[in-house]
Structure formats: structure tokens, C-alpha cells
Amino acid sequence: MTEANPSTPTAPAATTLGQLRASGHTTRGIKDELRTNLLARLRAGETAFPGIVGFDDSVLPELEGAILAGHDLVLLGERGQGKTRLMRTLVQLLDEWSPDVEGCEIHDDPYAPVCVRCQALAAELGDDLPLSWRHRDDRYTEKLATPDTSVGDLIGDVDPVKVAQGRTLGDPETVHYGLVPRANRGVFGLNELPDLAERIQVALFNVLEERDIQVRGYSLRLPLDLFLVATANPEDYTNRGRIITPLKDRFGAEIRTHYLTELGDEVALLRQEAEVVAEVGDPLLEVLARFTANLRGSTSVDQRSGVSARFTIAAAEAVSASALRRAARTGDDEAVARICDIGVVLPTLLGKVEFEMGEEGRERAVLDHLLRLAVAATFRDRLGGLDLAGFTGVFAEGAVVETGELVPARELLTQLGSVSGLSKVLDRLGYGDAASRGQVASAVEFVLEGLHLTRRIEKETVDGRTVYGAA
């Protein structure tokens, strides 16, 4: 006999409308449901939107206000600002289970069905009306708006199979419902709203405002219960953009998202989202976070397109992959990312950044310059005021240390030898006395690069090999 998995959600026991009434269960509108559950979380001091980083004092208060007001909303922001992630967390504010009329395409409320089929069943069966339970994860529907999206995709169309079975075109049951009606009593997320053709926007407006569906020349009254969340780029969501005014007016709230402004938030996001295959220490994550911030502030980068959080996440994953490759090629027993790995993966990240017209041909130089600024800033922040004479003393008599993407940790550390002050460096970088060989090598290379950028030692790079101390 197999035991039930305790992590598997279990639906309530009621299977008919009569049993549902007897259990004392009551249903409520989707917006009331979201409001009630949000208030419960706020009163309990719980996180209402788990996994959302850096929006606590800006976006989330506005979002909470819109939900409490019962407003459909638009999230406005450039790419990679977490709009879709934020939209998807709303499902956590729904009741865990919701009862539907069994077999209903638009998930009718057993207490008040709206489609013709379910109304007929309710009249015929009464309290014996069968029902099914839907988990909250199944009550979220998402659609990426594209220019080729049709009215049938979103709203519905006549189903030729049903017509062929003998129903007339005027029969409401000949309709094959689109995504919006099928999201009834749930959250409907529409990405890139302005990309919808105007006639599709009109059809969407008609459903949300007039509460009816117009398909192939006849109207079907359908009071849908939806919470609609859309996303858009601010440049498109203006009077000059591709959005019809009546639909824009239908949304009760327009909430601006933004890129993360705090270094700690960016690092926390990387820790949460990046799927690394090797160890990437906090100093390197801080370098990547500062690098991204530099790109977002650079006049060489097209800021209308923005620099997505996916850029930073992809960078962290690529850096970890470079470290794993080195470990495999050199026989290192651990894979720990180093500063050299960031330079290696820069070419793979070029496609994620759009540059201004005048920077054509200089893209890699721009990235290299902004990366050096990020490393230098992190070096000063982490190791500023620390006596690093033990490191500079190694090069005082012409010694050199060679490193690179395929130089193993043991070789790097052997070249450097014993260095006074290394333990304090490891403490400052968060490794401590228990640092592994790979972590020590990562710390050492970080220090060497920082010393070079602050003009205390020389550096020369040839064919992927970097030599510190070379004149």
C-alpha cells in the first residue's frame, strides 16, 4: 500500500451542491477573495508577495492598495523589472481550493452558474448538481499578447464540431470559449498589452466592461468574475502608443515598476534566481550587480530598452559554468568562480544589451570598461583600508603571477606562495579561516585585479592568460 504524499494538496470532500451547502462553504467574488486574503496576511505580518525583492517601499504598497480597492491593474515598466514574476505571485492570495460546476468550461460557481449548460443542470438537479474542486495554482491564466492574437484566442469563436452535431449558429453552446472566459473566477495575466491589435483590445474591453461576448454576429451575456492584470512598456502605454483609450480607462490602477536600486537587493535576487553550477561568492555577485548598475546608468547603452535583471542572472550562471569547465579541464576538485571568469563570458552577454547608435563596433570595449569600474568599486568597498603590503611585496623584486580561465587554483596559489595578511582578506570577503583552496584562489585573484585597477601592480593579458606583476 502506497502512503499519500503529505506535500500533495487534498481537495475538500464535498462532491455535490447539497454537500457544499451542508459544509457551510460560501463563495465570493474574485476581488473580494483577494482582498480578504491580503488583509489576513497583512494583519499577520506575513509576506504577501513571496520572492519579490526590492519593491517593499515602492511597488508593493501601490499593488496592495489596488487589490484592496478591487481594481484591475497595469504594471508599467521596462523589460526585466519583474512584472511577470509579480503578476504570478497574485495566485498565492487566492483560496487554496475553489468549487466549480463539474465539467464547466468557464468554471461556473455552483451557487450561481452563468453559462446556459450549467443553468440547465442546476435547474434539473438542484442540490445533486455535481461539482469539482480547483486548486489556486490552476486559477491563474497567462497570455503573451502578440500581433497575431485573434478574438477567438482571447474571447472565443463558433465551434464547427458543435454546429456539425446539429446545434444552430444562434445556440450559445456552439461557442468555443477563449482564454478570458476560461479564466473565470481567477486571475488573468496579459503580458505586453499594447501589442494586441486594436480590434482585439476592443473585444477585450467589451468582455470586461459590458460583460458580454460578441461572436459571429450574436451576443452572449456572460458576467465573468475576473481579476485582470496586464503588463506594458511605458513607451507603448501612452497617447502615442498602441493602446485604445477606453481600454486604458478600464484599469483602475497603473503601477510603475523599476530596476533594483540597492546592491544588497540585486545580490539577493541573484542568490534567489540564478541556477549556478559552481560556487559564486558574494564578492563576485557584487561585481555583477555593480556591473549591471553601471550599464543601466551608461550613456552608451540604450536606456529605453533597459538592462534586464535576466542579464545579471545569465551572467552569474555563465560565470559559474566557466568555473565548472575549468575544474573539469584542469582536474580541480572543486569549482569556484574567479574574476577571470567574468571576462570570459562577456561575449556571450552582448546580445542582451542594446547600445546607442554611435557605439557600433565599441560594444565590447564599453562592457570591459564598465566591468573594470565594477571590480574597482567592489574592491574598495570590501577591502578598503586593509593593509595589502603582503601582496604588493610579492612583486617588489620582479616576481609574476600568471592566471586565467584554465589555470587551476593549486597552480595560482603555488605561484603566489605565502602572503601575510591573507587571513584578513578572507575574513573581509566572507570566507574566514575555513576557506577551501578554490575560495582562497578566488580571493587572491580578486585582490590582484583590485591592486591592478588601483595602479599598485602591473598586468598584462595575452591569449587568455593574465600575468600580474609584468611590466
MIZAZA-569952 format. One record per residue (C-alpha): x, y, z; residue in three letters; chain; residue number from 1. Coordinates in steps of 0.5 Angstrom, whole numbers, padded with zeros to 4 digits. Example, Ala and Ser with C-alpha at 12.3 -4.5 7.8 and 13.67 -1.06 7.14 Angstrom:
x,y,z,residu,chaine,num
0025,-0009,0016,ALA,A,1
0027,-0002,0014,SER,A,2
This chain:
x,y,z,residu,chaine,num
0000,0000,0000,MET,A,1
0003,0007,-0002,THR,A,2
0003,0012,0003,GLU,A,3
0000,0019,0001,ALA,A,4
0005,0024,0000,ASN,A,5
0004,0030,0005,PRO,A,6
0006,0035,0000,SER,A,7
0000,0033,-0005,THR,A,8
-0006,0038,-0003,PRO,A,9
-0012,0035,-0002,THR,A,10
-0019,0038,-0004,ALA,A,11
-0025,0038,0001,PRO,A,12
-0029,0032,0001,ALA,A,13
-0036,0036,-0002,ALA,A,14
-0038,0033,-0009,THR,A,15
-0045,0036,-0010,THR,A,16
-0048,0043,-0009,LEU,A,17
-0052,0040,-0003,GLY,A,18
-0046,0037,0001,GLN,A,19
-0043,0044,0000,LEU,A,20
-0048,0048,0003,ARG,A,21
-0048,0043,0009,ALA,A,22
-0041,0044,0010,SER,A,23
-0042,0052,0011,GLY,A,24
-0038,0054,0005,HIS,A,25
-0039,0060,0002,THR,A,26
-0036,0063,-0005,THR,A,27
-0035,0070,-0006,ARG,A,28
-0032,0075,-0012,GLY,A,29
-0025,0074,-0014,ILE,A,30
-0023,0081,-0012,LYS,A,31
-0027,0080,-0005,ASP,A,32
-0023,0074,-0004,GLU,A,33
-0016,0077,-0006,LEU,A,34
-0018,0083,-0001,ARG,A,35
-0020,0078,0005,THR,A,36
-0013,0074,0004,ASN,A,37
-0009,0080,0003,LEU,A,38
-0012,0083,0009,LEU,A,39
-0011,0077,0013,ALA,A,40
-0003,0077,0011,ARG,A,41
-0002,0084,0013,LEU,A,42
-0005,0083,0020,ARG,A,43
-0001,0077,0021,ALA,A,44
0005,0081,0019,GLY,A,45
0007,0076,0013,GLU,A,46
0010,0077,0007,THR,A,47
0004,0078,0002,ALA,A,48
0008,0077,-0004,PHE,A,49
0014,0072,-0003,PRO,A,50
0020,0072,-0008,GLY,A,51
0019,0079,-0009,ILE,A,52
0026,0083,-0008,VAL,A,53
0027,0091,-0007,GLY,A,54
0020,0093,-0008,PHE,A,55
0018,0094,-0001,ASP,A,56
0018,0101,0000,ASP,A,57
0015,0103,-0007,SER,A,58
0011,0098,-0012,VAL,A,59
0008,0093,-0007,LEU,A,60
0005,0099,-0003,PRO,A,61
0001,0101,-0009,GLU,A,62
0000,0094,-0011,LEU,A,63
-0003,0092,-0004,GLU,A,64
-0008,0099,-0005,GLY,A,65
-0010,0097,-0012,ALA,A,66
-0012,0090,-0009,ILE,A,67
-0016,0093,-0003,LEU,A,68
-0019,0097,-0008,ALA,A,69
-0021,0092,-0012,GLY,A,70
-0018,0095,-0018,HIS,A,71
-0016,0091,-0025,ASP,A,72
-0009,0094,-0026,LEU,A,73
-0003,0095,-0031,VAL,A,74
0004,0094,-0029,LEU,A,75
0009,0099,-0033,LEU,A,76
0016,0098,-0033,GLY,A,77
0022,0096,-0038,GLU,A,78
0024,0089,-0039,ARG,A,79
0027,0085,-0034,GLY,A,80
0024,0089,-0028,GLN,A,81
0020,0083,-0025,GLY,A,82
0013,0085,-0028,LYS,A,83
0011,0078,-0030,THR,A,84
0014,0075,-0023,ARG,A,85
0010,0080,-0019,LEU,A,86
0004,0078,-0023,MET,A,87
0005,0071,-0022,ARG,A,88
0005,0072,-0014,THR,A,89
-0002,0074,-0014,LEU,A,90
-0005,0067,-0014,VAL,A,91
-0002,0066,-0007,GLN,A,92
-0007,0071,-0005,LEU,A,93
-0013,0066,-0007,LEU,A,94
-0016,0061,-0003,ASP,A,95
-0013,0054,-0004,GLU,A,96
-0019,0051,-0006,TRP,A,97
-0025,0053,-0010,SER,A,98
-0031,0049,-0012,PRO,A,99
-0034,0049,-0020,ASP,A,100
-0039,0046,-0023,VAL,A,101
-0036,0040,-0025,GLU,A,102
-0035,0040,-0033,GLY,A,103
-0036,0047,-0034,CYS,A,104
-0031,0050,-0039,GLU,A,105
-0031,0057,-0035,ILE,A,106
-0031,0054,-0028,HIS,A,107
-0038,0057,-0026,ASP,A,108
-0040,0058,-0019,ASP,A,109
-0044,0052,-0016,PRO,A,110
-0049,0057,-0013,TYR,A,111
-0050,0062,-0019,ALA,A,112
-0048,0059,-0025,PRO,A,113
-0048,0064,-0031,VAL,A,114
-0047,0059,-0037,CYS,A,115
-0053,0056,-0041,VAL,A,116
-0051,0049,-0040,ARG,A,117
-0050,0050,-0032,CYS,A,118
-0056,0054,-0031,GLN,A,119
-0060,0048,-0034,ALA,A,120
-0056,0043,-0030,LEU,A,121
-0058,0047,-0024,ALA,A,122
-0065,0047,-0025,ALA,A,123
-0065,0040,-0027,GLU,A,124
-0061,0037,-0021,LEU,A,125
-0062,0042,-0015,GLY,A,126
-0057,0040,-0009,ASP,A,127
-0055,0034,-0013,ASP,A,128
-0051,0039,-0018,LEU,A,129
-0044,0035,-0018,PRO,A,130
-0038,0040,-0017,LEU,A,131
-0031,0039,-0017,SER,A,132
-0025,0043,-0014,TRP,A,133
-0020,0047,-0017,ARG,A,134
-0013,0049,-0014,HIS,A,135
-0011,0056,-0013,ARG,A,136
-0005,0054,-0018,ASP,A,137
-0010,0053,-0023,ASP,A,138
-0014,0059,-0023,ARG,A,139
-0008,0063,-0026,TYR,A,140
-0008,0064,-0034,THR,A,141
-0003,0068,-0037,GLU,A,142
-0002,0070,-0045,LYS,A,143
0003,0074,-0048,LEU,A,144
0000,0079,-0053,ALA,A,145
0002,0078,-0060,THR,A,146
0000,0082,-0066,PRO,A,147
-0003,0075,-0069,ASP,A,148
-0007,0074,-0063,THR,A,149
-0014,0073,-0065,SER,A,150
-0021,0075,-0062,VAL,A,151
-0022,0067,-0062,GLY,A,152
-0016,0066,-0058,ASP,A,153
-0018,0071,-0052,LEU,A,154
-0026,0071,-0053,ILE,A,155
-0028,0065,-0057,GLY,A,156
-0031,0063,-0063,ASP,A,157
-0036,0058,-0066,VAL,A,158
-0034,0051,-0066,ASP,A,159
-0035,0048,-0072,PRO,A,160
-0036,0041,-0069,VAL,A,161
-0041,0043,-0065,LYS,A,162
-0045,0046,-0071,VAL,A,163
-0044,0040,-0074,ALA,A,164
-0047,0036,-0069,GLN,A,165
-0054,0039,-0070,GLY,A,166
-0054,0046,-0066,ARG,A,167
-0056,0052,-0069,THR,A,168
-0051,0058,-0070,LEU,A,169
-0055,0062,-0065,GLY,A,170
-0054,0057,-0060,ASP,A,171
-0050,0059,-0054,PRO,A,172
-0047,0052,-0053,GLU,A,173
-0044,0053,-0060,THR,A,174
-0039,0058,-0057,VAL,A,175
-0032,0055,-0056,HIS,A,176
-0029,0060,-0051,TYR,A,177
-0023,0063,-0051,GLY,A,178
-0017,0064,-0045,LEU,A,179
-0021,0070,-0042,VAL,A,180
-0028,0066,-0041,PRO,A,181
-0024,0060,-0039,ARG,A,182
-0020,0064,-0033,ALA,A,183
-0027,0066,-0030,ASN,A,184
-0026,0066,-0022,ARG,A,185
-0019,0067,-0023,GLY,A,186
-0013,0072,-0024,VAL,A,187
-0012,0073,-0032,PHE,A,188
-0005,0076,-0033,GLY,A,189
-0004,0079,-0040,LEU,A,190
0004,0081,-0042,ASN,A,191
0005,0086,-0047,GLU,A,192
-0002,0089,-0047,LEU,A,193
0000,0094,-0053,PRO,A,194
0002,0089,-0057,ASP,A,195
-0005,0087,-0058,LEU,A,196
-0009,0089,-0065,ALA,A,197
-0014,0095,-0063,GLU,A,198
-0020,0091,-0065,ARG,A,199
-0017,0085,-0060,ILE,A,200
-0017,0091,-0055,GLN,A,201
-0024,0093,-0057,VAL,A,202
-0026,0086,-0056,ALA,A,203
-0023,0085,-0049,LEU,A,204
-0026,0092,-0047,PHE,A,205
-0033,0089,-0048,ASN,A,206
-0032,0083,-0044,VAL,A,207
-0029,0087,-0038,LEU,A,208
-0034,0093,-0038,GLU,A,209
-0040,0091,-0042,GLU,A,210
-0040,0083,-0039,ARG,A,211
-0042,0080,-0046,ASP,A,212
-0039,0076,-0051,ILE,A,213
-0040,0078,-0059,GLN,A,214
-0038,0072,-0063,VAL,A,215
-0040,0072,-0070,ARG,A,216
-0046,0076,-0070,GLY,A,217
-0049,0075,-0064,TYR,A,218
-0048,0077,-0057,SER,A,219
-0048,0072,-0051,LEU,A,220
-0049,0075,-0044,ARG,A,221
-0043,0073,-0039,LEU,A,222
-0042,0076,-0033,PRO,A,223
-0035,0074,-0032,LEU,A,224
-0031,0075,-0025,ASP,A,225
-0024,0076,-0027,LEU,A,226
-0018,0080,-0024,PHE,A,227
-0014,0083,-0030,LEU,A,228
-0007,0084,-0029,VAL,A,229
-0003,0087,-0035,ALA,A,230
0004,0089,-0037,THR,A,231
0006,0094,-0041,ALA,A,232
0013,0098,-0043,ASN,A,233
0011,0106,-0041,PRO,A,234
0014,0108,-0048,GLU,A,235
0008,0104,-0051,ASP,A,236
0003,0105,-0046,TYR,A,237
0002,0113,-0047,THR,A,238
-0003,0117,-0052,ASN,A,239
0003,0116,-0057,ARG,A,240
0003,0109,-0056,GLY,A,241
-0001,0103,-0058,ARG,A,242
-0007,0103,-0053,ILE,A,243
-0014,0105,-0054,ILE,A,244
-0017,0110,-0049,THR,A,245
-0023,0106,-0047,PRO,A,246
-0019,0100,-0045,LEU,A,247
-0014,0104,-0042,LYS,A,248
-0019,0108,-0038,ASP,A,249
-0022,0101,-0035,ARG,A,250
-0016,0099,-0031,PHE,A,251
-0017,0102,-0024,GLY,A,252
-0009,0103,-0023,ALA,A,253
-0003,0104,-0026,GLU,A,254
0003,0102,-0022,ILE,A,255
0011,0103,-0024,ARG,A,256
0016,0098,-0023,THR,A,257
0023,0100,-0023,HIS,A,258
0030,0096,-0023,TYR,A,259
0033,0095,-0016,LEU,A,260
0037,0101,-0013,THR,A,261
0040,0097,-0007,GLU,A,262
0046,0093,-0008,LEU,A,263
0044,0088,-0003,GLY,A,264
0037,0087,-0007,ASP,A,265
0041,0086,-0013,GLU,A,266
0045,0080,-0010,VAL,A,267
0039,0077,-0006,ALA,A,268
0036,0077,-0013,LEU,A,269
0042,0073,-0016,LEU,A,270
0042,0068,-0010,ARG,A,271
0035,0067,-0011,GLN,A,272
0034,0067,-0018,GLU,A,273
0041,0064,-0021,ALA,A,274
0042,0057,-0022,GLU,A,275
0049,0056,-0021,VAL,A,276
0053,0050,-0023,VAL,A,277
0059,0052,-0019,ALA,A,278
0060,0057,-0013,GLU,A,279
0060,0064,-0014,VAL,A,280
0062,0068,-0008,GLY,A,281
0059,0074,-0005,ASP,A,282
0064,0079,-0008,PRO,A,283
0063,0076,-0015,LEU,A,284
0056,0077,-0014,LEU,A,285
0057,0084,-0012,GLU,A,286
0061,0086,-0018,VAL,A,287
0056,0083,-0023,LEU,A,288
0051,0087,-0019,ALA,A,289
0055,0094,-0020,ARG,A,290
0057,0092,-0027,PHE,A,291
0049,0092,-0029,THR,A,292
0048,0098,-0025,ALA,A,293
0054,0101,-0029,ASN,A,294
0050,0099,-0035,LEU,A,295
0044,0102,-0033,ARG,A,296
0047,0109,-0032,GLY,A,297
0051,0109,-0038,SER,A,298
0050,0114,-0044,THR,A,299
0053,0108,-0049,SER,A,300
0047,0104,-0047,VAL,A,301
0040,0105,-0050,ASP,A,302
0036,0106,-0043,GLN,A,303
0030,0106,-0047,ARG,A,304
0031,0098,-0048,SER,A,305
0034,0098,-0041,GLY,A,306
0038,0093,-0038,VAL,A,307
0034,0087,-0035,SER,A,308
0035,0083,-0029,ALA,A,309
0036,0077,-0033,ARG,A,310
0043,0080,-0036,PHE,A,311
0045,0079,-0029,THR,A,312
0042,0073,-0027,ILE,A,313
0045,0070,-0034,ALA,A,314
0052,0073,-0032,ALA,A,315
0052,0069,-0026,ALA,A,316
0050,0063,-0029,GLU,A,317
0055,0064,-0034,ALA,A,318
0061,0065,-0029,VAL,A,319
0059,0059,-0025,SER,A,320
0059,0055,-0032,ALA,A,321
0066,0058,-0033,SER,A,322
0069,0056,-0026,ALA,A,323
0066,0049,-0027,LEU,A,324
0069,0048,-0034,ARG,A,325
0076,0050,-0031,ARG,A,326
0075,0045,-0026,ALA,A,327
0074,0039,-0031,ALA,A,328
0079,0041,-0035,ARG,A,329
0085,0042,-0030,THR,A,330
0083,0037,-0025,GLY,A,331
0081,0042,-0019,ASP,A,332
0077,0038,-0014,ASP,A,333
0072,0044,-0013,GLU,A,334
0069,0049,-0018,ALA,A,335
0070,0056,-0015,VAL,A,336
0069,0062,-0020,ALA,A,337
0074,0068,-0020,ARG,A,338
0075,0075,-0023,ILE,A,339
0078,0072,-0030,CYS,A,340
0071,0068,-0031,ASP,A,341
0067,0074,-0032,ILE,A,342
0072,0077,-0037,GLY,A,343
0071,0070,-0041,VAL,A,344
0063,0070,-0041,VAL,A,345
0063,0078,-0043,LEU,A,346
0062,0076,-0051,PRO,A,347
0056,0071,-0049,THR,A,348
0052,0077,-0046,LEU,A,349
0053,0082,-0051,LEU,A,350
0046,0080,-0054,GLY,A,351
0043,0082,-0048,LYS,A,352
0045,0089,-0048,VAL,A,353
0042,0095,-0054,GLU,A,354
0047,0100,-0055,PHE,A,355
0047,0107,-0058,GLU,A,356
0048,0108,-0065,MET,A,357
0054,0112,-0064,GLY,A,358
0057,0106,-0060,GLU,A,359
0057,0101,-0066,GLU,A,360
0064,0097,-0066,GLY,A,361
0065,0099,-0059,ARG,A,362
0061,0095,-0055,GLU,A,363
0066,0090,-0052,ARG,A,364
0070,0096,-0050,ALA,A,365
0064,0099,-0047,VAL,A,366
0063,0093,-0043,LEU,A,367
0070,0092,-0041,ASP,A,368
0071,0099,-0038,HIS,A,369
0064,0098,-0034,LEU,A,370
0067,0092,-0031,LEU,A,371
0073,0095,-0029,ARG,A,372
0069,0100,-0025,LEU,A,373
0065,0095,-0022,ALA,A,374
0071,0091,-0020,VAL,A,375
0075,0097,-0017,ALA,A,376
0069,0099,-0013,ALA,A,377
0067,0093,-0010,THR,A,378
0075,0092,-0008,PHE,A,379
0075,0099,-0005,ARG,A,380
0068,0097,-0001,ASP,A,381
0071,0090,0001,ARG,A,382
0078,0091,0002,LEU,A,383
0079,0099,0003,GLY,A,384
0083,0101,0009,GLY,A,385
0086,0094,0009,LEU,A,386
0094,0093,0009,ASP,A,387
0096,0089,0003,LEU,A,388
0103,0090,0003,ALA,A,389
0104,0083,0004,GLY,A,390
0101,0082,-0004,PHE,A,391
0105,0088,-0007,THR,A,392
0111,0086,-0003,GLY,A,393
0111,0079,-0008,VAL,A,394
0112,0083,-0014,PHE,A,395
0117,0088,-0011,ALA,A,396
0123,0084,-0014,GLU,A,397
0120,0083,-0021,GLY,A,398
0116,0076,-0019,ALA,A,399
0110,0075,-0023,VAL,A,400
0104,0071,-0022,VAL,A,401
0100,0068,-0028,GLU,A,402
0093,0066,-0028,THR,A,403
0087,0065,-0033,GLY,A,404
0081,0061,-0034,GLU,A,405
0085,0055,-0035,LEU,A,406
0090,0056,-0029,VAL,A,407
0088,0051,-0023,PRO,A,408
0087,0054,-0016,ALA,A,409
0093,0050,-0014,ARG,A,410
0098,0053,-0019,GLU,A,411
0095,0060,-0018,LEU,A,412
0097,0059,-0010,LEU,A,413
0103,0056,-0011,THR,A,414
0106,0062,-0016,GLN,A,415
0104,0067,-0010,LEU,A,416
0107,0063,-0004,GLY,A,417
0106,0065,0003,SER,A,418
0103,0072,0004,VAL,A,419
0102,0076,0010,SER,A,420
0095,0079,0011,GLY,A,421
0091,0074,0007,LEU,A,422
0087,0071,0013,SER,A,423
0085,0078,0014,LYS,A,424
0083,0079,0007,VAL,A,425
0079,0072,0007,LEU,A,426
0075,0075,0013,ASP,A,427
0073,0081,0009,ARG,A,428
0071,0077,0003,LEU,A,429
0067,0073,0008,GLY,A,430
0071,0066,0007,TYR,A,431
0074,0066,0014,GLY,A,432
0079,0061,0017,ASP,A,433
0076,0055,0014,ALA,A,434
0076,0057,0007,ALA,A,435
0078,0052,0001,SER,A,436
0083,0052,-0004,ARG,A,437
0078,0055,-0009,GLY,A,438
0076,0060,-0005,GLN,A,439
0083,0062,-0003,VAL,A,440
0085,0063,-0010,ALA,A,441
0078,0067,-0012,SER,A,442
0080,0072,-0006,ALA,A,443
0087,0072,-0009,VAL,A,444
0085,0074,-0016,GLU,A,445
0080,0079,-0013,PHE,A,446
0086,0082,-0009,VAL,A,447
0091,0082,-0015,LEU,A,448
0086,0085,-0020,GLU,A,449
0084,0090,-0015,GLY,A,450
0091,0092,-0014,LEU,A,451
0092,0093,-0021,HIS,A,452
0086,0097,-0022,LEU,A,453
0088,0102,-0017,THR,A,454
0095,0102,-0020,ARG,A,455
0099,0099,-0015,ARG,A,456
0101,0093,-0019,ILE,A,457
0102,0092,-0027,GLU,A,458
0098,0087,-0031,LYS,A,459
0099,0084,-0038,GLU,A,460
0094,0080,-0042,THR,A,461
0096,0075,-0048,VAL,A,462
0092,0070,-0051,ASP,A,463
0087,0069,-0045,GLY,A,464
0093,0069,-0040,ARG,A,465
0094,0074,-0035,THR,A,466
0100,0076,-0032,VAL,A,467
0100,0080,-0026,TYR,A,468
0107,0084,-0024,GLY,A,469
0109,0084,-0031,ALA,A,470
0112,0091,-0034,ALA,A,471
